[in-house]
Each structure stands twice: as structure tokens, then as C-alpha cells.
Amino acid sequence: MDDRNPYAPPRAEVADAGAGERAPPLWNPNATALWGLLLTPTFSAILQAKNWRALGDAARAASAQRWAIGTAVFTLVSAALAMVLPESPALDTLFRFSGLGILLVWYYGNGKAQVEHVKERFGSAYPRRGWAVPLLVGFAVLIAFLLVVFMLALLSAIADAPP
């Protein structure tokens, strides 16, 4: 005979976290990677570096920080080249695909490791960090960056205009 109470609420028998292992609060690694589609891989790499620090892995945190710096430099150089090179549909297409390309290179080169690590170590049983502050900062930086690029392009157009 079954000893379970038929009127008890449903429950799942899972073993997500290691025995007695307590997970630190983390940003969801899948979500950090997906936000990189909108806020650049730099945003994703910074949050994953903070996650690695919380997990106590200084080497992987340093690697993620290097990716953040590298992707930021890539973004700045791409914006600068887009302003100084002549307009052409081919260059426009190249710049668009290079942004997606760097995101994919970052994800498979660095970001996916954290997704797999957290999934193997904690499953889904870990406390989540809030998204309000990082997203506000991320969008503020993105808007400021776009405004600076717009202002530089406008000043360049004014300087190049015939008198």
C-alpha cells in the first residue's frame, strides 16, 4: 500500500545542488548571454565575471573580464570605423554581422562554460540576483554610447558640409 497522503500538495523529488553545498546568489547565466544580443557581449561578460567571483573562481572571472575588455574595444573600434569609412551597403552588412559574430565567438569561447558549470553544480536550485540595477546601468551606458556616436557623426557631417 502507498503511504503517501493523496491530499498533500504535489512535490518534486530532485537533487539539483550538491549535498550540503550552498549556492551563492547569481545572475542566470543563460539570461546574461541573451542580454548580450541587445546590450553587447561586454555587458554579458561583465555579469559573468561577477558570477565567477561569487562562485570563487578567480581564474575564470579574470578570463571573463578580459572578454569584457576585448568586446568593448571591438565595439568602440567598430563604431569608429563606421564613422570614418565611406558609406557602403557592403560595409554596413559587415558591421552588422560582425556584432553577431563577436557575440557567438564570446558565447562559445567563454559564456557557455558558465551556463554548463552552474547547471551541473546547482541545477536550477540557486538564489537569483535581481536584474533591475544591471539592466538600468546597461541601458544607460548603451544610450550614452549611442548619443556620443550620434553627436560625433553630426559634428563630422557639419564640418564636411560646404559653406
Secondary structure by P-SEA (a helix, b strand, c coil): ccccccccccccccccccccccccccccaaaaaaacccccaaaaaaaaaaaaaaaccaaaaaaaaaaaaaaaaaaaaaaaaaacccccaaaaaaaaaaaaaaaaaaaaacaaaaaaaaaaaccccbbbbbcaaaaaaaaaaaaaaaaaaaaaaaaaaaaaccc
